[in-house]
């Protein structure tokens, strides 16, 4: 996959050797508005040419106020304050600190399979040992509960001093696992009962990706804090936002002395704010959330219809245009032997061969889920066209034919393993 890209526009990636690839990864849900959207680019060029105050750190950042106002109006009237930073991980760190100071408790609950980021605080809210190995002790008083099961959460809240429950409304890296219907609302009720903050990590699922502006809107929940990042950048300038209730904000910044107690160097810089504002313009003017809902529904139906005849296909699941094709181990001896061989070499070998085949033979860029190597992620820009989705459908059906009928697929996997120095 080591190619040189000449330019990237919308959903298309143009290489120096003349290939045109379709992006079905979106930089892990960064490019909701597509690559280099002309409206967002123009807004950033204008911001640069204006030579305005970008990072004075001692002025009223009016563009930050404008962006905060729009974000809170789009997420819920109960959320009236916004803290800006540069990444989803940094947003989660803010959540941990703000929840602890507001509740005067230390405990944080997270779900099995979660992925919240790779800084130490965020890592402490992830159970998979792979991400933590060798980095020393994580934060104490963090508690893992099963995703989608309310009973263990209630026990945890009763037995421990919990400040916040932090959840993804759809677990991306766990294998594109949407919260069961009614689960988030039940979590919200439990949190209110026990005086615990309810936090949604919408870093991957927000900004229209799952068919509504945030995925939590599908369940009509009103979280106490929401973390947004990735797509808010327009794919061009890093930005993240933590939206919260006024009383949570005031518990942190309650006095002049405390006004600098939690900040970030690039927090309200002019380019990031302009990128966020322009991105929201595009999401709203092009009705991208509704577009994601329509195209995602059609895509899941078509995938199920086309792939159900293959023994290694299990299901397709997701919301809007954040979906995953779930593969399963083969039952026939002819396929089971090579599959188990590659799983022994590395659990991700089979999945990575799917990714490589799509890239090399069908000009499609995609990837497996980070915590589940048997789920092929489908996350194109929300500006994807019907014809491009049909191109993907033809490609994935052709690939599944190859997997189930061609010895070349399995021999290519052996060659990949032989080239790998450290796997």
Phi, psi and omega in degrees: 000013181275082177241159178259125181267131181272316176201155181228123183223128178061246179255000187255138178244114184261125181264164181294334180268013172095359178285151173236113182257148173267133181270110176246028177236327178057035180058039185058053174072029173274320190265054177299323180270008182087169180283131173050052178302128187301326180293318181290319177300315181298320180296321180288321177299317179297320179298317179294316183290340179287342180053041182276183180287112183267313185212060180286330178070002182219029181227173173276115182275091187297323180293328176294320177297319179296317180292318179300317180298317180292320180296315181292327177291332181274339185257332179156137185293342180283344178263112188241358181231150181224134170250125180261144175211202190245348183205163178298320178301316180295326176296319178295321176301318178296318179303314181300312181295314184294320180296320181292317182289327181288315185270343186061032174233164183252334190291138175234131178256138176223170185257147174302134181090358184293153169224111184242359180130175190242010168281165191297320178295313179297320177300328180293345179256028178224133186271339184293118184296337182305317185285340187259340190304126175089355184261011175081184184294142177267184178298139174284170175058044169245140191229127179266136175232157176296143178281126177094359182244115187281330186299311179298328178295317180298319178298316180298317180293329179285328189264344187229159178273094189259132176272318185207152168250121183248119184226151165269131178293337170221121181282112184286302186284345177285350179125029180056071184246102177289148174298137177302151180302128178090348184294311183297321178295322178293321177297317180301316180297318179297317180298317178297320180299322186258008179067034183251141178283138179255117187240133175252127172271102182252030183298315178270328190270347186275183178060043173087352187304319187259015174102349171226167185303313167236151183296331180299338179295335180294333182255005179055037178266158178235082181296156180282333175215148177227137175253124175241149177195217175042266189292341178299340181284349189067011182078013189234317182230121184303136176200143172222157181220135172249113180264142186205168174289157182298320183291329175293314179302314183291335178291337178268308184254060188271358181203169177300319180300324184270002188294342179247018188291332176216117182211180181210133187308313185264016190312304188240033183295148188302320182294316179298315181296319179295320177299316180297315180297316180294322178298315178297323176302314182292315181302318182282313185293327180264005176051050189290330178295313179295324178296318178297321180296313181295309183293324179295319179298316179293320181297314180297321179295315180294318179298316179299317181295318186280328190258352185298338182282352183264134186292337180270359176270130178257301180194170170238136182217160179153187177223139180054232179251038168237097188227165178216137172269116183269119178264159178224154179301142180289155178260332181287143182300323183302324180263333186293323182295307178295325179298314180293328178298313181289327176294328177292320178299311178195136182301335182266003186299313182298312181299320181291332175292325174298315180299315182295318179297315179299322181288313187279325187255340184233002177057046178233128177263124178206187179199164175277166176285144188294330180251006180209099186284002179256012179237120178272118185283139176237104183217068179286163171305150184288353177269009179304145180263164178299320181293324178290325175295320177296324176298318178295317180300316178298319182294314184290326176292318177298318179298317180295326174300315180297315180302320187270351185227346187248130177288339182298324180302314184285326177290325176298323179296323177297316179297322177298317179296322180292330181281339184285126179279312180233110183236000000 
